[in-house]
Amino acid sequence: MTYVSVQSVKRDLRIMHDADDVLLEELIDGAEQACLQFLNISELPGLVSPDVACGIRLMVRSMYEETDPARLMALRSAAESFWMPYRENLGV
């Protein structure tokens, strides 16, 4: 299930064409999977909080347009900071 729409990602990335829609869908799937892995859960709830969705969009941005490794890691770290309050099973 997709929690972030292609349209919201295109708005964030300021993409005005449809040529990359299939690629964006694949990147959204990958970003949502990265979110699940980071949160240590198997699925997101039906209604995703805005900061979790923002982190997913940041992860898509990192995969879509970044080639500089430092900038890529900065975007991924920013995404994880949005997800951190929702992470499960952190303790002993």
Buried (B, 14 or more C-beta within 10 A) or exposed (E): EEBBBBEBBBEBBEBEEEEBBEEBBEBBBBBBEBBBEBBEBEEBEEEBBEBBBBBBBBBBBBBBEBEEEEEBEBBBEBBBEBBEEBEEEEEE
